[in-house]
Amino acid sequence: MVTITCDTCGKEKSHNEKNLKETWIMGSDLQVENKSGVQRSIRFMDHWDDRRVLELAAIHVCSAKCKDDYIRGRRAAA
Ligand SMILES: [Zn+2]
């Protein structure tokens, strides 16, 4: 089984869903090259989907706060 960690705070996602109180959110962080440079496209999904966890460029965050921090951090670094 794969261990998922929060991309913002590094917390590990429990495999026991019954004990989960936090709301994990997944999304994708894609970089697309065009004439004006590299454009970043961050998208978050409405619900968690275990089948898509290992997709390329997938983001996993443990809460809405970490999701906001992730977006802010990426924007600040860009
Ligand atoms: Zn987190």
PDB file of the backbone (N, CA, C, O) and the ligand in Angstrom, with CONECT records:
HET     ZN  A 101       1
ATOM      1  N   MET A   1       0.842  -1.198   0.000  1.00  0.00           N
ATOM      2  CA  MET A   1       0.000   0.000   0.000  1.00  0.00           C
ATOM      3  C   MET A   1       0.880   1.253   0.000  1.00  0.00           C
ATOM      4  O   MET A   1       1.937   1.290   0.631  1.00  0.00           O
ATOM      5  N   VAL A   2       0.431   2.245  -0.701  1.00  0.00           N
ATOM      6  CA  VAL A   2       1.194   3.480  -0.838  1.00  0.00           C
ATOM      7  C   VAL A   2       0.853   4.441   0.300  1.00  0.00           C
ATOM      8  O   VAL A   2      -0.306   4.600   0.681  1.00  0.00           O
ATOM      9  N   THR A   3       1.894   5.070   0.824  1.00  0.00           N
ATOM     10  CA  THR A   3       1.658   6.081   1.847  1.00  0.00           C
ATOM     11  C   THR A   3       1.567   7.454   1.191  1.00  0.00           C
ATOM     12  O   THR A   3       2.477   7.893   0.487  1.00  0.00           O
ATOM     13  N   ILE A   4       0.451   8.111   1.441  1.00  0.00           N
ATOM     14  CA  ILE A   4       0.250   9.451   0.892  1.00  0.00           C
ATOM     15  C   ILE A   4       0.626  10.469   1.956  1.00  0.00           C
ATOM     16  O   ILE A   4       0.222  10.341   3.111  1.00  0.00           O
ATOM     17  N   THR A   5       1.391  11.471   1.574  1.00  0.00           N
ATOM     18  CA  THR A   5       1.714  12.530   2.524  1.00  0.00           C
ATOM     19  C   THR A   5       1.219  13.868   1.989  1.00  0.00           C
ATOM     20  O   THR A   5       1.146  14.094   0.781  1.00  0.00           O
ATOM     21  N   CYS A   6       0.884  14.746   2.929  1.00  0.00           N
ATOM     22  CA  CYS A   6       0.396  16.076   2.575  1.00  0.00           C
ATOM     23  C   CYS A   6       1.528  16.868   1.920  1.00  0.00           C
ATOM     24  O   CYS A   6       2.635  16.932   2.454  1.00  0.00           O
ATOM     25  N   ASP A   7       1.250  17.462   0.776  1.00  0.00           N
ATOM     26  CA  ASP A   7       2.288  18.202   0.059  1.00  0.00           C
ATOM     27  C   ASP A   7       2.610  19.540   0.720  1.00  0.00           C
ATOM     28  O   ASP A   7       3.588  20.191   0.354  1.00  0.00           O
ATOM     29  N   THR A   8       1.798  19.953   1.685  1.00  0.00           N
ATOM     30  CA  THR A   8       2.073  21.205   2.376  1.00  0.00           C
ATOM     31  C   THR A   8       2.746  20.971   3.719  1.00  0.00           C
ATOM     32  O   THR A   8       3.798  21.551   3.990  1.00  0.00           O
ATOM     33  N   CYS A   9       2.152  20.120   4.576  1.00  0.00           N
ATOM     34  CA  CYS A   9       2.689  19.966   5.933  1.00  0.00           C
ATOM     35  C   CYS A   9       3.385  18.628   6.148  1.00  0.00           C
ATOM     36  O   CYS A   9       4.018  18.434   7.186  1.00  0.00           O
ATOM     37  N   GLY A  10       3.286  17.699   5.197  1.00  0.00           N
ATOM     38  CA  GLY A  10       4.006  16.446   5.300  1.00  0.00           C
ATOM     39  C   GLY A  10       3.324  15.368   6.132  1.00  0.00           C
ATOM     40  O   GLY A  10       3.902  14.306   6.359  1.00  0.00           O
ATOM     41  N   LYS A  11       2.115  15.624   6.585  1.00  0.00           N
ATOM     42  CA  LYS A  11       1.382  14.642   7.390  1.00  0.00           C
ATOM     43  C   LYS A  11       1.038  13.417   6.553  1.00  0.00           C
ATOM     44  O   LYS A  11       0.715  13.532   5.371  1.00  0.00           O
ATOM     45  N   GLU A  12       1.110  12.227   7.185  1.00  0.00           N
ATOM     46  CA  GLU A  12       0.779  10.996   6.468  1.00  0.00           C
ATOM     47  C   GLU A  12      -0.713  10.726   6.523  1.00  0.00           C
ATOM     48  O   GLU A  12      -1.361  10.928   7.550  1.00  0.00           O
ATOM     49  N   LYS A  13      -1.250  10.263   5.392  1.00  0.00           N
ATOM     50  CA  LYS A  13      -2.665   9.928   5.329  1.00  0.00           C
ATOM     51  C   LYS A  13      -2.876   8.537   5.910  1.00  0.00           C
ATOM     52  O   LYS A  13      -2.208   7.578   5.522  1.00  0.00           O
ATOM     53  N   SER A  14      -3.819   8.441   6.851  1.00  0.00           N
ATOM     54  CA  SER A  14      -4.118   7.162   7.470  1.00  0.00           C
ATOM     55  C   SER A  14      -4.785   6.231   6.466  1.00  0.00           C
ATOM     56  O   SER A  14      -5.573   6.669   5.628  1.00  0.00           O
ATOM     57  N   HIS A  15      -4.466   4.952   6.556  1.00  0.00           N
ATOM     58  CA  HIS A  15      -5.117   3.992   5.676  1.00  0.00           C
ATOM     59  C   HIS A  15      -6.482   3.577   6.211  1.00  0.00           C
ATOM     60  O   HIS A  15      -7.296   2.996   5.493  1.00  0.00           O
ATOM     61  N   ASN A  16      -6.719   3.885   7.485  1.00  0.00           N
ATOM     62  CA  ASN A  16      -8.000   3.550   8.086  1.00  0.00           C
ATOM     63  C   ASN A  16      -8.965   4.724   7.928  1.00  0.00           C
ATOM     64  O   ASN A  16      -8.959   5.661   8.726  1.00  0.00           O
ATOM     65  N   GLU A  17      -9.779   4.658   6.902  1.00  0.00           N
ATOM     66  CA  GLU A  17     -10.646   5.784   6.571  1.00  0.00           C
ATOM     67  C   GLU A  17     -11.637   6.105   7.685  1.00  0.00           C
ATOM     68  O   GLU A  17     -12.085   7.244   7.811  1.00  0.00           O
ATOM     69  N   LYS A  18     -11.978   5.105   8.491  1.00  0.00           N
ATOM     70  CA  LYS A  18     -12.960   5.335   9.553  1.00  0.00           C
ATOM     71  C   LYS A  18     -12.420   6.287  10.609  1.00  0.00           C
ATOM     72  O   LYS A  18     -13.180   6.990  11.275  1.00  0.00           O
ATOM     73  N   ASN A  19     -11.094   6.303  10.756  1.00  0.00           N
ATOM     74  CA  ASN A  19     -10.497   7.166  11.771  1.00  0.00           C
ATOM     75  C   ASN A  19     -10.172   8.560  11.242  1.00  0.00           C
ATOM     76  O   ASN A  19      -9.675   9.414  11.976  1.00  0.00           O
ATOM     77  N   LEU A  20     -10.455   8.776   9.979  1.00  0.00           N
ATOM     78  CA  LEU A  20     -10.089  10.053   9.377  1.00  0.00           C
ATOM     79  C   LEU A  20     -11.110  11.124   9.730  1.00  0.00           C
ATOM     80  O   LEU A  20     -12.295  11.010   9.414  1.00  0.00           O
ATOM     81  N   LYS A  21     -10.625  12.158  10.387  1.00  0.00           N
ATOM     82  CA  LYS A  21     -11.504  13.291  10.663  1.00  0.00           C
ATOM     83  C   LYS A  21     -11.215  14.424   9.700  1.00  0.00           C
ATOM     84  O   LYS A  21     -12.092  15.221   9.368  1.00  0.00           O
ATOM     85  N   GLU A  22      -9.970  14.481   9.257  1.00  0.00           N
ATOM     86  CA  GLU A  22      -9.615  15.555   8.343  1.00  0.00           C
ATOM     87  C   GLU A  22     -10.100  15.238   6.934  1.00  0.00           C
ATOM     88  O   GLU A  22     -10.334  14.077   6.599  1.00  0.00           O
ATOM     89  N   THR A  23     -10.247  16.249   6.129  1.00  0.00           N
ATOM     90  CA  THR A  23     -10.692  16.080   4.760  1.00  0.00           C
ATOM     91  C   THR A  23      -9.516  16.221   3.816  1.00  0.00           C
ATOM     92  O   THR A  23      -8.993  17.316   3.610  1.00  0.00           O
ATOM     93  N   TRP A  24      -9.109  15.104   3.248  1.00  0.00           N
ATOM     94  CA  TRP A  24      -8.009  15.157   2.297  1.00  0.00           C
ATOM     95  C   TRP A  24      -8.521  15.594   0.938  1.00  0.00           C
ATOM     96  O   TRP A  24      -9.621  15.240   0.516  1.00  0.00           O
ATOM     97  N   ILE A  25      -7.693  16.367   0.274  1.00  0.00           N
ATOM     98  CA  ILE A  25      -8.073  16.898  -1.032  1.00  0.00           C
ATOM     99  C   ILE A  25      -6.960  16.559  -2.020  1.00  0.00           C
ATOM    100  O   ILE A  25      -5.777  16.669  -1.700  1.00  0.00           O
ATOM    101  N   MET A  26      -7.348  16.153  -3.203  1.00  0.00           N
ATOM    102  CA  MET A  26      -6.345  15.878  -4.214  1.00  0.00           C
ATOM    103  C   MET A  26      -6.532  16.800  -5.416  1.00  0.00           C
ATOM    104  O   MET A  26      -7.620  17.323  -5.657  1.00  0.00           O
ATOM    105  N   GLY A  27      -5.476  16.981  -6.141  1.00  0.00           N
ATOM    106  CA  GLY A  27      -5.546  17.830  -7.326  1.00  0.00           C
ATOM    107  C   GLY A  27      -4.377  17.546  -8.231  1.00  0.00           C
ATOM    108  O   GLY A  27      -3.653  16.570  -8.036  1.00  0.00           O
ATOM    109  N   SER A  28      -4.188  18.395  -9.221  1.00  0.00           N
ATOM    110  CA  SER A  28      -3.067  18.214 -10.135  1.00  0.00           C
ATOM    111  C   SER A  28      -2.327  19.527 -10.309  1.00  0.00           C
ATOM    112  O   SER A  28      -2.921  20.605 -10.280  1.00  0.00           O
ATOM    113  N   ASP A  29      -1.032  19.415 -10.488  1.00  0.00           N
ATOM    114  CA  ASP A  29      -0.167  20.577 -10.654  1.00  0.00           C
ATOM    115  C   ASP A  29       0.598  20.378 -11.958  1.00  0.00           C
ATOM    116  O   ASP A  29       1.612  19.681 -11.998  1.00  0.00           O
ATOM    117  N   LEU A  30       0.105  20.989 -13.005  1.00  0.00           N
ATOM    118  CA  LEU A  30       0.675  20.752 -14.326  1.00  0.00           C
ATOM    119  C   LEU A  30       1.409  21.981 -14.843  1.00  0.00           C
ATOM    120  O   LEU A  30       0.999  23.117 -14.606  1.00  0.00           O
ATOM    121  N   GLN A  31       2.487  21.732 -15.544  1.00  0.00           N
ATOM    122  CA  GLN A  31       3.210  22.822 -16.184  1.00  0.00           C
ATOM    123  C   GLN A  31       3.096  22.667 -17.689  1.00  0.00           C
ATOM    124  O   GLN A  31       3.423  21.623 -18.254  1.00  0.00           O
ATOM    125  N   VAL A  32       2.627  23.725 -18.321  1.00  0.00           N
ATOM    126  CA  VAL A  32       2.442  23.695 -19.766  1.00  0.00           C
ATOM    127  C   VAL A  32       3.332  24.744 -20.405  1.00  0.00           C
ATOM    128  O   VAL A  32       3.303  25.916 -20.030  1.00  0.00           O
ATOM    129  N   GLU A  33       4.119  24.311 -21.367  1.00  0.00           N
ATOM    130  CA  GLU A  33       5.011  25.250 -22.042  1.00  0.00           C
ATOM    131  C   GLU A  33       4.333  25.875 -23.243  1.00  0.00           C
ATOM    132  O   GLU A  33       3.742  25.180 -24.069  1.00  0.00           O
ATOM    133  N   ASN A  34       4.424  27.191 -23.332  1.00  0.00           N
ATOM    134  CA  ASN A  34       3.950  27.864 -24.541  1.00  0.00           C
ATOM    135  C   ASN A  34       4.947  28.944 -24.932  1.00  0.00           C
ATOM    136  O   ASN A  34       6.037  29.013 -24.364  1.00  0.00           O
ATOM    137  N   LYS A  35       4.591  29.779 -25.884  1.00  0.00           N
ATOM    138  CA  LYS A  35       5.536  30.759 -26.419  1.00  0.00           C
ATOM    139  C   LYS A  35       6.027  31.736 -25.360  1.00  0.00           C
ATOM    140  O   LYS A  35       7.182  32.158 -25.391  1.00  0.00           O
ATOM    141  N   SER A  36       5.149  32.099 -24.417  1.00  0.00           N
ATOM    142  CA  SER A  36       5.516  33.118 -23.436  1.00  0.00           C
ATOM    143  C   SER A  36       6.198  32.518 -22.212  1.00  0.00           C
ATOM    144  O   SER A  36       6.506  33.243 -21.266  1.00  0.00           O
ATOM    145  N   GLY A  37       6.438  31.220 -22.212  1.00  0.00           N
ATOM    146  CA  GLY A  37       7.116  30.609 -21.087  1.00  0.00           C
ATOM    147  C   GLY A  37       6.354  29.404 -20.562  1.00  0.00           C
ATOM    148  O   GLY A  37       5.571  28.778 -21.276  1.00  0.00           O
ATOM    149  N   VAL A  38       6.605  29.095 -19.292  1.00  0.00           N
ATOM    150  CA  VAL A  38       5.945  27.941 -18.682  1.00  0.00           C
ATOM    151  C   VAL A  38       4.758  28.423 -17.867  1.00  0.00           C
ATOM    152  O   VAL A  38       4.898  29.274 -16.989  1.00  0.00           O
ATOM    153  N   GLN A  39       3.605  27.881 -18.161  1.00  0.00           N
ATOM    154  CA  GLN A  39       2.409  28.229 -17.404  1.00  0.00           C
ATOM    155  C   GLN A  39       2.059  27.105 -16.459  1.00  0.00           C
ATOM    156  O   GLN A  39       2.151  25.926 -16.801  1.00  0.00           O
ATOM    157  N   ARG A  40       1.652  27.496 -15.251  1.00  0.00           N
ATOM    158  CA  ARG A  40       1.331  26.508 -14.240  1.00  0.00           C
ATOM    159  C   ARG A  40      -0.181  26.421 -14.074  1.00  0.00           C
ATOM    160  O   ARG A  40      -0.873  27.436 -13.999  1.00  0.00           O
ATOM    161  N   SER A  41      -0.675  25.200 -14.020  1.00  0.00           N
ATOM    162  CA  SER A  41      -2.107  25.001 -13.864  1.00  0.00           C
ATOM    163  C   SER A  41      -2.370  24.106 -12.670  1.00  0.00           C
ATOM    164  O   SER A  41      -2.130  22.899 -12.716  1.00  0.00           O
ATOM    165  N   ILE A  42      -2.874  24.716 -11.585  1.00  0.00           N
ATOM    166  CA  ILE A  42      -3.192  23.944 -10.377  1.00  0.00           C
ATOM    167  C   ILE A  42      -4.694  23.756 -10.297  1.00  0.00           C
ATOM    168  O   ILE A  42      -5.459  24.720 -10.317  1.00  0.00           O
ATOM    169  N   ARG A  43      -5.104  22.509 -10.208  1.00  0.00           N
ATOM    170  CA  ARG A  43      -6.540  22.220 -10.119  1.00  0.00           C
ATOM    171  C   ARG A  43      -6.791  21.266  -8.971  1.00  0.00           C
ATOM    172  O   ARG A  43      -6.004  20.348  -8.739  1.00  0.00           O
ATOM    173  N   PHE A  44      -7.885  21.477  -8.249  1.00  0.00           N
ATOM    174  CA  PHE A  44      -8.242  20.556  -7.180  1.00  0.00           C
ATOM    175  C   PHE A  44      -9.559  19.867  -7.504  1.00  0.00           C
ATOM    176  O   PHE A  44     -10.463  20.453  -8.100  1.00  0.00           O
ATOM    177  N   MET A  45      -9.641  18.607  -7.096  1.00  0.00           N
ATOM    178  CA  MET A  45     -10.838  17.815  -7.386  1.00  0.00           C
ATOM    179  C   MET A  45     -11.869  17.999  -6.280  1.00  0.00           C
ATOM    180  O   MET A  45     -11.550  18.441  -5.177  1.00  0.00           O
ATOM    181  N   ASP A  46     -13.118  17.648  -6.602  1.00  0.00           N
ATOM    182  CA  ASP A  46     -14.205  17.781  -5.638  1.00  0.00           C
ATOM    183  C   ASP A  46     -14.129  16.720  -4.540  1.00  0.00           C
ATOM    184  O   ASP A  46     -14.549  16.959  -3.408  1.00  0.00           O
ATOM    185  N   HIS A  47     -13.602  15.571  -4.876  1.00  0.00           N
ATOM    186  CA  HIS A  47     -13.559  14.499  -3.891  1.00  0.00           C
ATOM    187  C   HIS A  47     -12.312  13.645  -4.100  1.00  0.00           C
ATOM    188  O   HIS A  47     -11.689  13.659  -5.162  1.00  0.00           O
ATOM    189  N   TRP A  48     -11.971  12.901  -3.047  1.00  0.00           N
ATOM    190  CA  TRP A  48     -10.794  12.037  -3.082  1.00  0.00           C
ATOM    191  C   TRP A  48     -11.088  10.824  -3.939  1.00  0.00           C
ATOM    192  O   TRP A  48     -12.170  10.245  -3.846  1.00  0.00           O
ATOM    193  N   ASP A  49     -10.131  10.431  -4.777  1.00  0.00           N
ATOM    194  CA  ASP A  49     -10.288   9.250  -5.612  1.00  0.00           C
ATOM    195  C   ASP A  49      -9.003   8.436  -5.550  1.00  0.00           C
ATOM    196  O   ASP A  49      -7.994   8.808  -6.150  1.00  0.00           O
ATOM    197  N   ASP A  50      -9.043   7.323  -4.819  1.00  0.00           N
ATOM    198  CA  ASP A  50      -7.845   6.505  -4.616  1.00  0.00           C
ATOM    199  C   ASP A  50      -7.237   6.025  -5.928  1.00  0.00           C
ATOM    200  O   ASP A  50      -6.028   5.806  -6.012  1.00  0.00           O
ATOM    201  N   ARG A  51      -8.055   5.864  -6.932  1.00  0.00           N
ATOM    202  CA  ARG A  51      -7.539   5.338  -8.200  1.00  0.00           C
ATOM    203  C   ARG A  51      -6.662   6.350  -8.918  1.00  0.00           C
ATOM    204  O   ARG A  51      -5.858   5.984  -9.776  1.00  0.00           O
ATOM    205  N   ARG A  52      -6.813   7.610  -8.572  1.00  0.00           N
ATOM    206  CA  ARG A  52      -6.048   8.646  -9.265  1.00  0.00           C
ATOM    207  C   ARG A  52      -4.881   9.182  -8.441  1.00  0.00           C
ATOM    208  O   ARG A  52      -4.191  10.118  -8.845  1.00  0.00           O
ATOM    209  N   VAL A  53      -4.674   8.555  -7.257  1.00  0.00           N
ATOM    210  CA  VAL A  53      -3.662   9.046  -6.333  1.00  0.00           C
ATOM    211  C   VAL A  53      -2.281   9.081  -6.966  1.00  0.00           C
ATOM    212  O   VAL A  53      -1.499   9.999  -6.717  1.00  0.00           O
ATOM    213  N   LEU A  54      -1.984   8.084  -7.782  1.00  0.00           N
ATOM    214  CA  LEU A  54      -0.626   7.968  -8.309  1.00  0.00           C
ATOM    215  C   LEU A  54      -0.450   8.623  -9.669  1.00  0.00           C
ATOM    216  O   LEU A  54       0.577   8.440 -10.323  1.00  0.00           O
ATOM    217  N   GLU A  55      -1.438   9.380 -10.090  1.00  0.00           N
ATOM    218  CA  GLU A  55      -1.305  10.042 -11.386  1.00  0.00           C
ATOM    219  C   GLU A  55      -0.185  11.067 -11.375  1.00  0.00           C
ATOM    220  O   GLU A  55       0.158  11.628 -10.334  1.00  0.00           O
ATOM    221  N   LEU A  56       0.366  11.295 -12.530  1.00  0.00           N
ATOM    222  CA  LEU A  56       1.458  12.254 -12.664  1.00  0.00           C
ATOM    223  C   LEU A  56       1.026  13.637 -12.187  1.00  0.00           C
ATOM    224  O   LEU A  56      -0.075  14.105 -12.477  1.00  0.00           O
ATOM    225  N   ALA A  57       1.932  14.273 -11.447  1.00  0.00           N
ATOM    226  CA  ALA A  57       1.730  15.652 -11.005  1.00  0.00           C
ATOM    227  C   ALA A  57       0.564  15.805 -10.041  1.00  0.00           C
ATOM    228  O   ALA A  57       0.008  16.895  -9.904  1.00  0.00           O
ATOM    229  N   ALA A  58       0.189  14.713  -9.370  1.00  0.00           N
ATOM    230  CA  ALA A  58      -0.925  14.813  -8.438  1.00  0.00           C
ATOM    231  C   ALA A  58      -0.508  15.502  -7.144  1.00  0.00           C
ATOM    232  O   ALA A  58       0.607  15.311  -6.660  1.00  0.00           O
ATOM    233  N   ILE A  59      -1.416  16.306  -6.588  1.00  0.00           N
ATOM    234  CA  ILE A  59      -1.200  16.977  -5.320  1.00  0.00           C
ATOM    235  C   ILE A  59      -2.086  16.306  -4.279  1.00  0.00           C
ATOM    236  O   ILE A  59      -3.234  15.963  -4.558  1.00  0.00           O
ATOM    237  N   HIS A  60      -1.544  16.121  -3.075  1.00  0.00           N
ATOM    238  CA  HIS A  60      -2.367  15.609  -1.987  1.00  0.00           C
ATOM    239  C   HIS A  60      -2.194  16.527  -0.797  1.00  0.00           C
ATOM    240  O   HIS A  60      -1.069  16.740  -0.344  1.00  0.00           O
ATOM    241  N   VAL A  61      -3.283  17.077  -0.278  1.00  0.00           N
ATOM    242  CA  VAL A  61      -3.218  17.921   0.916  1.00  0.00           C
ATOM    243  C   VAL A  61      -4.258  17.428   1.909  1.00  0.00           C
ATOM    244  O   VAL A  61      -5.282  16.861   1.526  1.00  0.00           O
ATOM    245  N   CYS A  62      -3.976  17.655   3.217  1.00  0.00           N
ATOM    246  CA  CYS A  62      -4.795  17.031   4.249  1.00  0.00           C
ATOM    247  C   CYS A  62      -5.972  17.899   4.679  1.00  0.00           C
ATOM    248  O   CYS A  62      -6.836  17.427   5.419  1.00  0.00           O
ATOM    249  N   SER A  63      -6.031  19.139   4.241  1.00  0.00           N
ATOM    250  CA  SER A  63      -7.107  20.013   4.699  1.00  0.00           C
ATOM    251  C   SER A  63      -7.259  21.197   3.750  1.00  0.00           C
ATOM    252  O   SER A  63      -6.416  21.433   2.884  1.00  0.00           O
ATOM    253  N   ALA A  64      -8.354  21.934   3.932  1.00  0.00           N
ATOM    254  CA  ALA A  64      -8.571  23.116   3.101  1.00  0.00           C
ATOM    255  C   ALA A  64      -7.492  24.159   3.362  1.00  0.00           C
ATOM    256  O   ALA A  64      -7.102  24.900   2.459  1.00  0.00           O
ATOM    257  N   LYS A  65      -7.008  24.214   4.614  1.00  0.00           N
ATOM    258  CA  LYS A  65      -5.956  25.176   4.950  1.00  0.00           C
ATOM    259  C   LYS A  65      -4.675  24.841   4.189  1.00  0.00           C
ATOM    260  O   LYS A  65      -4.028  25.728   3.631  1.00  0.00           O
ATOM    261  N   CYS A  66      -4.310  23.555   4.170  1.00  0.00           N
ATOM    262  CA  CYS A  66      -3.097  23.157   3.458  1.00  0.00           C
ATOM    263  C   CYS A  66      -3.262  23.379   1.957  1.00  0.00           C
ATOM    264  O   CYS A  66      -2.294  23.678   1.258  1.00  0.00           O
ATOM    265  N   LYS A  67      -4.480  23.232   1.472  1.00  0.00           N
ATOM    266  CA  LYS A  67      -4.743  23.512   0.060  1.00  0.00           C
ATOM    267  C   LYS A  67      -4.464  24.980  -0.237  1.00  0.00           C
ATOM    268  O   LYS A  67      -3.812  25.306  -1.229  1.00  0.00           O
ATOM    269  N   ASP A  68      -4.963  25.873   0.634  1.00  0.00           N
ATOM    270  CA  ASP A  68      -4.725  27.304   0.446  1.00  0.00           C
ATOM    271  C   ASP A  68      -3.235  27.617   0.533  1.00  0.00           C
ATOM    272  O   ASP A  68      -2.699  28.380  -0.271  1.00  0.00           O
ATOM    273  N   ASP A  69      -2.571  27.012   1.528  1.00  0.00           N
ATOM    274  CA  ASP A  69      -1.140  27.252   1.691  1.00  0.00           C
ATOM    275  C   ASP A  69      -0.365  26.773   0.466  1.00  0.00           C
ATOM    276  O   ASP A  69       0.590  27.414   0.028  1.00  0.00           O
ATOM    277  N   TYR A  70      -0.789  25.651  -0.071  1.00  0.00           N
ATOM    278  CA  TYR A  70      -0.124  25.107  -1.257  1.00  0.00           C
ATOM    279  C   TYR A  70      -0.228  26.101  -2.410  1.00  0.00           C
ATOM    280  O   TYR A  70       0.764  26.408  -3.072  1.00  0.00           O
ATOM    281  N   ILE A  71      -1.433  26.596  -2.638  1.00  0.00           N
ATOM    282  CA  ILE A  71      -1.643  27.541  -3.742  1.00  0.00           C
ATOM    283  C   ILE A  71      -0.830  28.815  -3.507  1.00  0.00           C
ATOM    284  O   ILE A  71      -0.188  29.328  -4.423  1.00  0.00           O
ATOM    285  N   ARG A  72      -0.864  29.317  -2.280  1.00  0.00           N
ATOM    286  CA  ARG A  72      -0.130  30.540  -1.961  1.00  0.00           C
ATOM    287  C   ARG A  72       1.373  30.331  -2.113  1.00  0.00           C
ATOM    288  O   ARG A  72       2.075  31.172  -2.675  1.00  0.00           O
ATOM    289  N   GLY A  73       1.852  29.209  -1.609  1.00  0.00           N
ATOM    290  CA  GLY A  73       3.283  28.927  -1.685  1.00  0.00           C
ATOM    291  C   GLY A  73       3.763  28.847  -3.110  1.00  0.00           C
ATOM    292  O   GLY A  73       4.826  29.366  -3.451  1.00  0.00           O
ATOM    293  N   ARG A  74       2.978  28.196  -3.941  1.00  0.00           N
ATOM    294  CA  ARG A  74       3.356  28.040  -5.340  1.00  0.00           C
ATOM    295  C   ARG A  74       3.341  29.390  -6.042  1.00  0.00           C
ATOM    296  O   ARG A  74       4.207  29.687  -6.866  1.00  0.00           O
ATOM    297  N   ARG A  75       2.352  30.195  -5.705  1.00  0.00           N
ATOM    298  CA  ARG A  75       2.260  31.503  -6.360  1.00  0.00           C
ATOM    299  C   ARG A  75       3.433  32.381  -5.952  1.00  0.00           C
ATOM    300  O   ARG A  75       4.003  33.107  -6.766  1.00  0.00           O
ATOM    301  N   ALA A  76       3.785  32.298  -4.649  1.00  0.00           N
ATOM    302  CA  ALA A  76       4.870  33.138  -4.146  1.00  0.00           C
ATOM    303  C   ALA A  76       6.191  32.743  -4.803  1.00  0.00           C
ATOM    304  O   ALA A  76       7.057  33.583  -5.046  1.00  0.00           O
ATOM    305  N   ALA A  77       6.325  31.447  -5.085  1.00  0.00           N
ATOM    306  CA  ALA A  77       7.583  30.959  -5.640  1.00  0.00           C
ATOM    307  C   ALA A  77       7.687  31.220  -7.135  1.00  0.00           C
ATOM    308  O   ALA A  77       8.781  31.206  -7.699  1.00  0.00           O
ATOM    309  N   ALA A  78       6.570  31.453  -7.763  1.00  0.00           N
ATOM    310  CA  ALA A  78       6.576  31.601  -9.227  1.00  0.00           C
ATOM    311  C   ALA A  78       7.169  32.944  -9.658  1.00  0.00           C
ATOM    312  O   ALA A  78       7.248  33.229 -10.853  1.00  0.00           O
TER     313      ALA A  78
HETATM  314 ZN    ZN A 101      -1.382  19.240   5.533  1.00  0.00          ZN2+
END
